[in-house]
Amino acid sequence: MTTAAPETVTTADPAPRRRISARVRILLWLLVVMAVALTAVAATTRSILLRDVDHRITRLLAQEASEFANFEEQGFDPETGRRFTEPDRLLRVFLERQYADADEELIGLVRRAGREPAKLVQPREIPTERPLRSDAAARRAIFASKEPTGTLRRPAGEIRWAKVDVARHGGSPHGDGPDAAFVVAFHPERERDKADQVFRILLAISGVALLMTTGIGWAVAGRILKPVRVVRTAAAQLTEQDLTRRIPVQGRDDIAALADTFNGMLDRLERAFAAQRDFVDDAGHELRTPITIVRGHLELMGDDPAEREETVRLVTDELDRMSRIVEDLLLLAKAERPDFVTPEPVQLAELTADVFVKARTLGERRWELGEVADREIQVDPQRITQAMVQLAQNAVQHTTHGQTIRIGSRAAGRSIELYVADSGPGVQPQDAQVIFERFRRGTARRGTRTTGAGLGLSIVRAIAEGHRGRVRLHDTEGGGATFVLEIENTEKNTTKNEKSTAKITEKNGAGS
């Protein structure tokens, strides 16, 4: 019995979501906002127009009813010169003297015994599908209504009406309704159609405005976002080998500021990549030399014990040098971190004295403790000591037995300066700008061989910059070089510290 191999079900990768550009999103939002706003304006305008129509019809009905009521009370029959006694005569005379609006009907209704109310109307055309004078059922409903005004809704069209009952003049006092009534009716369809027509016109104008806004918004959004597209294109074309592209900056708006900021970032990236390439090249060169030496000695090492001992000594020396280079490189890499220095309140006098005590063990020189500033400063004492000892080591390498090296500190306005001055050959002007770079050494060297990799002064500069300061170089009076570590001090000056002064005096006496 054989079993079928299980089928392998493969599912296609989901299609990547299509991105909508910022230009389209801006345009869509603009159109949505404008469409809502224009629709709201059109709807509000229609509502206002319809309200005005209703108010005008109400005023017209009230005015016509009031005029008839006044005529009934104060009018005289032109044939007899007396007050009206017959309702139909009253209604006929009043209707002959009135001029109704186009959509308005003035009708007189007179009750006849056992029959429909007789109607008295003005002989003119009414621009409606079915006027009230042709609708007996509507007339009966209005004549029988006990309300003075109302709205009659019918399939042929709505009617707004007002009614004035004619007072009884000799009629039966036991009748169940008025003997006659004056009715004014208004057909609001045409007035409302005018409001609807204005609404449709506004919608058409809004549509045209949206089309114009679409074209204008598309062009304006494209012009505004053009630098953004240039930034995106430039970012997509950037490689480690080509960081030379820049974005043209036009105008002074936020987009121009973005382009300017992007160009500044590219400048920093270009410098960083260049420095990284130089650093890697120099580090590779410095590490390649001891590796070559170690490999050569190991390949040539023979069986002679003395030769083996010498080879081991040389190999160990080169490995120690490689270890120092790696440690210096790690220290410089750490200098980019925010926790490279941890400042704390330190007495400058004590710090200067401690540096002097540690530095004078570096070599047989004439060590001198110069001026000492007595104030409290905010620095990382370990890093400052490391930098000063490195400067002292550099001074030892450039001086000989018996020459003077002076260490001190002083206040310079709001800054403090710690310095190391030697009486060696000094630094050539062409070297002053490069000796603080990594793996760079000056050309003015004595015949004595130094084992440094050119990272010491780079470490000093990194420590100074970590304290938001700098390191300066100038000539020493009488010959030599003076390295100054300048750091801005934000702490207030302190009073004389007797303990620090006594300690400095004791260490200075022991050093001399």
C-alpha positions as CSV (number, residue, x, y, z in Angstrom):
1,M,0.0,0.0,0.0
2,T,1.4,3.3,-1.0
3,T,0.6,6.7,0.5
4,A,0.4,9.8,-1.5
5,A,3.0,12.4,-0.8
6,P,1.6,15.4,1.0
7,E,1.0,18.3,-1.2
8,T,3.0,21.4,-0.6
9,V,0.9,24.5,-0.5
10,T,2.7,27.6,-1.5
11,T,1.2,31.0,-0.8
12,A,2.2,34.0,-2.9
13,D,3.7,36.9,-1.1
14,P,1.1,39.6,-0.5
15,A,1.3,42.4,-3.0
16,P,3.1,45.4,-1.6
17,R,0.8,48.1,-0.5
18,R,0.7,51.0,-3.0
19,R,1.8,54.2,-1.4
20,I,-0.1,57.4,-1.9
21,S,2.1,60.3,-2.5
22,A,2.0,63.4,-0.2
23,R,1.0,65.5,-3.2
24,V,-2.1,63.3,-3.7
25,R,-2.9,63.2,0.0
26,I,-2.7,67.0,0.3
27,L,-4.9,67.4,-2.7
28,L,-7.5,64.9,-1.5
29,W,-7.7,66.5,2.0
30,L,-8.0,69.9,0.3
31,L,-10.8,68.7,-1.9
32,V,-12.7,67.0,0.9
33,V,-12.5,70.1,3.1
34,M,-13.6,72.4,0.2
35,A,-16.4,70.0,-0.8
36,V,-17.8,69.9,2.7
37,A,-17.5,73.7,3.1
38,L,-19.1,74.5,-0.3
39,T,-21.9,72.0,0.3
40,A,-22.5,73.5,3.7
41,V,-22.6,77.0,2.2
42,A,-25.1,75.9,-0.5
43,A,-27.3,74.0,2.0
44,T,-27.3,76.9,4.4
45,T,-28.1,79.4,1.6
46,R,-31.1,77.2,0.5
47,S,-32.3,76.9,4.1
48,I,-32.1,80.7,4.5
49,L,-34.0,81.3,1.2
50,L,-36.7,78.8,2.1
51,R,-37.1,80.5,5.5
52,D,-37.4,83.9,3.9
53,V,-40.1,82.5,1.5
54,D,-42.1,81.1,4.5
55,H,-41.7,84.4,6.3
56,R,-42.8,86.4,3.3
57,I,-45.8,84.2,2.7
58,T,-46.8,84.5,6.3
59,R,-46.6,88.3,6.2
60,L,-48.5,88.4,2.9
61,L,-51.4,86.2,4.3
62,A,-51.6,88.3,7.4
63,Q,-51.6,91.5,5.4
64,E,-54.4,90.4,3.1
65,A,-56.5,89.1,6.0
66,S,-56.0,92.3,7.9
67,E,-56.9,94.5,4.9
68,F,-60.2,92.5,4.5
69,A,-61.0,92.7,8.2
70,N,-60.5,96.5,8.1
71,F,-62.7,96.8,5.0
72,E,-65.4,94.8,6.6
73,E,-65.5,97.0,9.6
74,Q,-65.0,100.4,8.0
75,G,-66.0,99.9,4.3
76,F,-69.2,101.3,2.6
77,D,-71.1,100.1,-0.4
78,P,-70.3,102.5,-3.2
79,E,-73.9,102.1,-4.6
80,T,-75.8,102.8,-1.4
81,G,-73.2,104.7,0.6
82,R,-74.0,102.6,3.6
83,R,-72.4,99.7,5.4
84,F,-72.5,96.3,3.7
85,T,-75.3,94.1,4.8
86,E,-74.9,91.3,2.2
87,P,-71.7,89.1,2.5
88,D,-71.6,88.4,-1.2
89,R,-71.7,92.1,-2.0
90,L,-69.0,92.8,0.6
91,L,-66.8,90.1,-0.9
92,R,-67.4,91.1,-4.5
93,V,-66.6,94.8,-3.9
94,F,-63.4,93.9,-2.0
95,L,-62.2,91.5,-4.6
96,E,-62.7,94.1,-7.4
97,R,-60.4,96.5,-5.6
98,Q,-57.5,94.0,-5.0
99,Y,-54.6,93.1,-7.1
100,A,-53.2,89.7,-6.1
101,D,-49.6,88.4,-6.6
102,A,-48.9,85.9,-9.3
103,D,-49.0,82.9,-6.9
104,E,-51.8,84.3,-4.8
105,E,-55.6,83.6,-4.9
106,L,-58.2,85.8,-3.3
107,I,-61.5,83.9,-3.0
108,G,-64.9,84.7,-1.4
109,L,-67.0,81.9,-0.2
110,V,-70.7,82.3,0.6
111,R,-72.9,79.6,2.2
112,R,-76.0,78.6,0.2
113,A,-78.7,76.5,1.8
114,G,-78.1,72.9,1.0
115,R,-75.5,73.5,-1.5
116,E,-71.7,74.0,-1.8
117,P,-70.3,77.3,-0.7
118,A,-70.5,79.7,-3.7
119,K,-67.2,81.2,-4.7
120,L,-66.3,84.7,-5.8
121,V,-62.9,84.9,-7.5
122,Q,-60.8,87.3,-9.5
123,P,-60.9,86.5,-13.2
124,R,-57.2,85.8,-13.9
125,E,-54.9,82.9,-14.6
126,I,-53.0,81.2,-11.7
127,P,-49.6,79.7,-12.6
128,T,-50.2,76.4,-10.8
129,E,-51.4,72.9,-11.8
130,R,-54.6,73.1,-9.9
131,P,-55.6,76.4,-8.3
132,L,-57.9,76.5,-5.2
133,R,-60.8,77.9,-7.2
134,S,-60.9,74.6,-9.2
135,D,-60.6,72.3,-6.1
136,A,-64.0,72.0,-4.4
137,A,-62.7,69.6,-1.8
138,A,-60.0,72.0,-0.8
139,R,-62.4,74.9,-0.5
140,R,-64.8,72.9,1.7
141,A,-61.9,71.9,3.9
142,I,-60.7,75.5,4.3
143,F,-64.3,76.8,4.8
144,A,-65.1,74.3,7.4
145,S,-61.8,74.8,9.3
146,K,-62.0,76.6,12.7
147,E,-58.4,77.8,12.3
148,P,-57.7,81.3,10.8
149,T,-54.6,80.0,9.0
150,G,-53.2,76.7,7.9
151,T,-51.4,74.6,5.3
152,L,-53.2,72.3,3.0
153,R,-51.1,69.5,1.5
154,R,-52.5,67.9,-1.6
155,P,-51.1,65.9,-4.5
156,A,-51.6,68.8,-6.8
157,G,-49.4,71.1,-4.7
158,E,-49.3,72.7,-1.2
159,I,-51.4,75.6,-0.3
160,R,-50.8,78.1,2.4
161,W,-54.0,79.9,3.4
162,A,-55.6,82.4,5.7
163,K,-59.3,82.9,6.3
164,V,-61.5,85.7,7.7
165,D,-65.1,84.7,8.6
166,V,-67.6,87.3,7.6
167,A,-69.8,88.4,10.5
168,R,-73.4,87.3,10.3
169,H,-75.8,89.9,8.8
170,G,-79.3,88.6,9.2
171,G,-78.4,85.0,8.9
172,S,-79.7,82.2,11.1
173,P,-78.1,82.5,14.6
174,H,-78.3,78.7,14.9
175,G,-76.2,77.9,11.9
176,D,-73.3,75.5,12.3
177,G,-70.8,77.7,10.4
178,P,-70.1,81.1,9.0
179,D,-72.4,82.6,6.3
180,A,-69.3,83.7,4.3
181,A,-65.6,83.8,4.4
182,F,-62.7,85.6,2.7
183,V,-59.8,83.2,1.8
184,V,-56.4,84.2,0.7
185,A,-54.4,81.3,-0.6
186,F,-50.7,81.2,-1.7
187,H,-49.0,78.5,-3.8
188,P,-45.4,78.4,-2.7
189,E,-44.0,75.9,-5.3
190,R,-42.5,78.5,-7.6
191,E,-40.9,80.5,-4.7
192,R,-39.5,77.3,-3.4
193,D,-38.4,76.2,-6.8
194,K,-36.4,79.5,-7.0
195,A,-34.6,78.6,-3.8
196,D,-33.9,75.1,-5.1
197,Q,-32.6,76.6,-8.3
198,V,-30.2,78.9,-6.4
199,F,-29.1,75.8,-4.5
200,R,-28.4,73.9,-7.8
201,I,-26.6,76.9,-9.2
202,L,-24.4,77.0,-6.0
203,L,-23.7,73.3,-6.4
204,A,-22.7,73.8,-10.0
205,I,-20.4,76.7,-9.1
206,S,-19.0,74.6,-6.3
207,G,-18.3,71.8,-8.7
208,V,-16.5,74.3,-11.0
209,A,-14.6,75.7,-8.0
210,L,-13.5,72.2,-7.0
211,L,-12.2,71.5,-10.5
212,M,-10.3,74.7,-10.5
213,T,-9.0,73.9,-7.0
214,T,-7.9,70.5,-8.2
215,G,-5.8,72.0,-11.0
216,I,-4.4,74.8,-8.9
217,G,-3.9,72.6,-5.8
218,W,-2.1,70.0,-7.9
219,A,0.3,72.6,-9.3
220,V,0.9,74.4,-6.0
221,A,1.4,71.2,-4.1
222,G,3.9,70.0,-6.7
223,R,5.8,73.3,-6.5
224,I,5.8,73.2,-2.7
225,L,6.8,69.5,-2.5
226,K,9.4,69.7,-5.3
227,P,12.3,70.1,-2.8
228,V,11.0,67.1,-0.9
229,R,11.1,65.0,-4.0
230,V,14.6,66.3,-4.7
231,V,15.6,65.3,-1.2
232,R,14.1,61.8,-1.6
233,T,15.8,61.4,-5.0
234,A,19.1,62.6,-3.6
235,A,18.8,60.3,-0.6
236,A,18.0,57.3,-2.9
237,Q,21.1,58.1,-5.1
238,L,23.5,58.6,-2.2
239,T,26.1,55.9,-1.7
240,E,29.2,55.6,0.5
241,Q,31.3,56.3,-2.6
242,D,29.4,59.4,-3.7
243,L,28.2,61.9,-1.1
244,T,28.7,65.0,-3.3
245,R,25.1,65.6,-4.3
246,R,23.5,68.7,-2.9
247,I,20.0,70.1,-3.2
248,P,19.5,73.7,-4.5
249,V,17.9,75.9,-1.9
250,Q,15.4,78.4,-3.1
251,G,13.2,80.7,-0.9
252,R,13.1,81.0,2.9
253,D,10.2,78.8,3.8
254,D,10.1,75.5,5.7
255,I,10.8,73.4,2.6
256,A,13.9,75.5,1.9
257,A,15.0,75.1,5.6
258,L,14.5,71.3,5.1
259,A,16.7,71.3,2.0
260,D,19.3,73.4,3.8
261,T,19.3,71.0,6.8
262,F,19.6,68.0,4.5
263,N,22.6,69.6,2.7
264,G,24.2,70.2,6.1
265,M,23.6,66.6,7.0
266,L,25.2,65.5,3.8
267,D,28.2,67.7,4.6
268,R,28.6,66.0,8.0
269,L,28.1,62.6,6.4
270,E,30.7,63.3,3.8
271,R,33.2,64.5,6.4
272,A,32.4,61.5,8.6
273,F,32.8,59.0,5.8
274,A,36.0,60.6,4.7
275,A,37.3,60.6,8.3
276,Q,36.2,57.0,8.7
277,R,38.1,56.0,5.5
278,D,41.2,57.8,6.6
279,F,40.9,56.3,10.0
280,V,40.5,52.8,8.7
281,D,43.4,53.2,6.3
282,D,45.6,54.6,9.0
283,A,44.6,52.1,11.6
284,G,45.2,49.3,9.1
285,H,48.6,50.7,8.3
286,E,49.6,51.1,11.9
287,L,48.4,47.6,12.8
288,R,49.9,46.0,9.7
289,T,53.4,47.0,10.6
290,P,53.6,45.1,14.0
291,I,51.8,42.1,12.5
292,T,54.4,42.0,9.7
293,I,57.2,42.2,12.3
294,V,55.7,39.5,14.4
295,R,55.2,37.2,11.5
296,G,58.7,37.8,10.1
297,H,60.4,37.0,13.4
298,L,58.3,33.9,14.0
299,E,59.0,32.6,10.5
300,L,62.8,33.2,10.9
301,M,63.0,31.9,14.5
302,G,65.5,29.1,14.8
303,D,66.3,26.5,17.5
304,D,68.9,28.6,19.4
305,P,67.5,29.4,22.9
306,A,69.1,32.9,22.8
307,E,67.5,33.6,19.4
308,R,64.2,32.3,20.7
309,E,64.3,34.5,23.7
310,E,65.1,37.6,21.6
311,T,62.3,36.8,19.2
312,V,59.8,36.4,22.0
313,R,60.9,39.7,23.4
314,L,60.5,41.5,20.1
315,V,57.1,39.8,19.5
316,T,55.9,40.7,22.9
317,D,56.9,44.3,22.4
318,E,55.0,44.6,19.1
319,L,52.0,42.9,20.6
320,D,52.1,45.4,23.5
321,R,52.2,48.2,20.9
322,M,49.2,46.7,19.1
323,S,47.4,46.5,22.4
324,R,48.0,50.1,23.1
325,I,46.8,51.1,19.6
326,V,43.6,49.1,20.1
327,E,43.0,50.6,23.5
328,D,43.5,54.1,22.1
329,L,41.1,53.4,19.2
330,L,38.5,52.1,21.6
331,L,38.9,55.3,23.7
332,L,38.5,57.5,20.7
333,A,35.4,55.5,19.7
334,K,34.0,56.0,23.1
335,A,34.6,59.8,22.9
336,E,31.5,59.9,20.6
337,R,29.2,58.7,23.4
338,P,27.4,61.2,25.7
339,D,28.8,59.5,28.8
340,F,32.4,59.9,27.7
341,V,32.9,62.5,30.5
342,T,31.1,62.6,33.9
343,P,31.7,66.1,35.3
344,E,31.7,66.6,39.1
345,P,32.8,69.5,41.4
346,V,36.6,69.4,41.7
347,Q,39.1,71.7,43.3
348,L,41.4,72.9,40.5
349,A,44.4,73.3,42.9
350,E,44.2,69.7,44.1
351,L,43.7,68.4,40.5
352,T,46.8,70.3,39.3
353,A,48.9,69.0,42.2
354,D,47.7,65.4,41.5
355,V,48.6,65.7,37.8
356,F,52.0,67.1,38.7
357,V,52.8,64.2,41.1
358,K,51.8,61.6,38.5
359,A,53.6,63.2,35.6
360,R,57.0,63.6,37.2
361,T,57.4,59.8,37.3
362,L,57.4,59.7,33.5
363,G,61.0,60.6,33.0
364,E,64.1,62.2,34.5
365,R,63.4,65.8,33.7
366,R,63.4,69.1,35.6
367,W,59.8,69.1,36.7
368,E,58.3,72.4,37.9
369,L,54.9,73.3,39.3
370,G,53.9,76.6,37.9
371,E,51.1,78.9,38.9
372,V,48.0,77.2,40.3
373,A,44.4,78.5,40.2
374,D,42.4,78.0,43.4
375,R,38.8,77.6,42.4
376,E,36.1,74.9,42.1
377,I,35.4,73.6,38.6
378,Q,33.0,71.1,37.1
379,V,35.0,68.5,35.1
380,D,35.7,64.8,34.9
381,P,38.9,64.5,37.0
382,Q,39.9,61.2,35.5
383,R,39.7,62.4,31.9
384,I,41.4,65.7,32.7
385,T,44.2,63.8,34.4
386,Q,44.5,61.4,31.5
387,A,44.8,64.3,29.0
388,M,47.4,66.2,31.1
389,V,49.5,63.0,31.7
390,Q,49.4,62.4,27.9
391,L,50.6,66.0,27.3
392,A,53.4,65.4,29.9
393,Q,54.3,62.1,28.2
394,N,54.5,64.0,24.9
395,A,56.7,66.6,26.5
396,V,59.0,63.8,27.9
397,Q,59.4,62.3,24.4
398,H,60.5,65.7,23.0
399,T,62.9,66.7,25.7
400,T,66.2,65.2,27.1
401,H,67.5,64.6,30.5
402,G,67.8,67.9,32.5
403,Q,65.4,69.9,30.4
404,T,62.5,71.7,32.0
405,I,58.8,70.6,31.9
406,R,56.4,72.9,33.7
407,I,52.8,72.1,34.7
408,G,50.3,74.6,36.0
409,S,46.7,76.0,35.8
410,R,45.3,79.5,35.7
411,A,42.0,81.3,35.4
412,A,41.2,83.2,32.2
413,G,37.9,85.0,32.6
414,R,35.1,82.5,32.8
415,S,37.5,79.8,31.5
416,I,40.2,77.8,33.2
417,E,43.5,76.6,31.6
418,L,45.7,73.7,32.5
419,Y,49.0,73.7,30.6
420,V,52.1,71.7,30.0
421,A,55.2,73.6,28.8
422,D,58.5,72.1,27.8
423,S,61.9,73.4,26.6
424,G,62.3,71.0,23.7
425,P,62.7,71.8,20.0
426,G,59.1,73.0,19.7
427,V,56.6,72.3,16.9
428,Q,57.1,73.3,13.3
429,P,54.3,75.7,12.0
430,Q,53.3,73.2,9.3
431,D,52.8,70.6,12.0
432,A,50.7,72.7,14.4
433,Q,47.5,72.0,12.4
434,V,47.9,68.2,12.0
435,I,49.4,66.9,15.1
436,F,46.0,66.7,16.8
437,E,44.6,64.4,14.0
438,R,44.6,60.6,14.4
439,F,47.8,58.8,13.3
440,R,49.5,62.1,12.4
441,R,53.0,62.9,13.8
442,G,55.0,66.1,13.6
443,T,58.2,66.2,11.4
444,A,60.3,67.9,14.1
445,R,61.6,64.8,16.0
446,R,64.9,64.0,17.6
447,G,66.9,60.9,16.8
448,T,65.3,59.0,19.7
449,R,62.8,56.5,18.6
450,T,59.2,56.9,19.8
451,T,56.7,54.0,19.9
452,G,53.5,56.1,19.7
453,A,50.9,55.6,17.0
454,G,50.0,59.3,16.7
455,L,46.8,58.9,18.8
456,G,47.8,60.7,22.0
457,L,47.1,64.2,21.0
458,S,43.8,63.1,19.3
459,I,42.8,61.7,22.7
460,V,43.6,65.0,24.4
461,R,41.5,66.9,21.9
462,A,38.6,64.4,22.3
463,I,38.7,64.9,26.1
464,A,38.8,68.7,25.7
465,E,35.9,68.7,23.3
466,G,34.0,66.3,25.6
467,H,34.2,69.2,28.2
468,R,33.1,71.7,25.5
469,G,36.6,73.1,25.5
470,R,39.6,73.0,23.2
471,V,43.3,72.3,23.3
472,R,45.7,75.0,22.1
473,L,49.4,75.1,21.1
474,H,51.9,78.0,21.3
475,D,55.6,78.4,21.7
476,T,57.3,78.5,25.1
477,E,59.3,81.5,26.0
478,G,63.0,80.6,25.6
479,G,62.1,77.7,23.2
480,G,59.8,74.7,23.3
481,A,56.1,74.1,23.1
482,T,53.2,74.8,25.4
483,F,50.0,72.8,25.2
484,V,47.0,74.4,26.9
485,L,43.8,72.6,27.8
486,E,41.1,75.4,27.9
487,I,37.7,74.6,29.5
488,E,34.9,76.9,30.2
489,N,34.0,77.0,33.9
490,T,30.3,77.6,34.9
491,E,31.0,77.3,38.7
492,K,31.4,80.3,41.0
493,N,34.9,81.1,42.3
494,T,35.7,79.6,45.7
495,T,37.6,81.0,48.5
496,K,41.1,80.1,49.3
497,N,41.4,76.5,50.3
498,E,44.1,76.1,53.0
499,K,44.2,72.4,52.7
500,S,44.8,72.5,49.0
501,T,47.5,75.1,49.4
502,A,49.3,73.0,52.0
503,K,49.1,70.0,49.8
504,I,50.5,71.8,46.8
505,T,53.4,73.2,48.8
506,E,54.2,69.7,50.1
507,K,54.1,68.1,46.7
508,N,56.1,70.9,45.0
509,G,58.8,70.7,47.6
510,A,59.0,66.9,47.2
511,G,59.2,67.3,43.4
512,S,62.0,69.8,43.3
